[in-house]
């Protein structure tokens, strides 16, 4: 797609103030998505799944113990808003995503254009 932009009142400006903008949006197929972007997409999906699984897997469970003939076994789990099941994995994935975005924000983000 091409477009040209003319300054307002073109007769008062030089004719060299036209810009031709040519761009392609998206990828022709999912096979063309770069591996690093594909990994970040997978981490975003994994965060959603780990959040849902972590809430359902251990919800309402704090501790359990079993004792029989002098042999005992116990298990306890503490969850909070900041310390959830799979919380360490979720935090690591979020940090990876933030680092990727900050390193590649100009590659996939808005175009910065200026003129003197």
Secondary structure, 3 states (H helix, E strand, C coil): CEEEECCCCHHHCCCCCCEEEECCCCCCCHHHCCHHHHHHHHHHHHHHHHHHHHHHHCCCCCEEEEEECCEEEEEECCCCCCCCCCHHHHHHHHHHHHHHHHHHHHHHCCCCCCCC
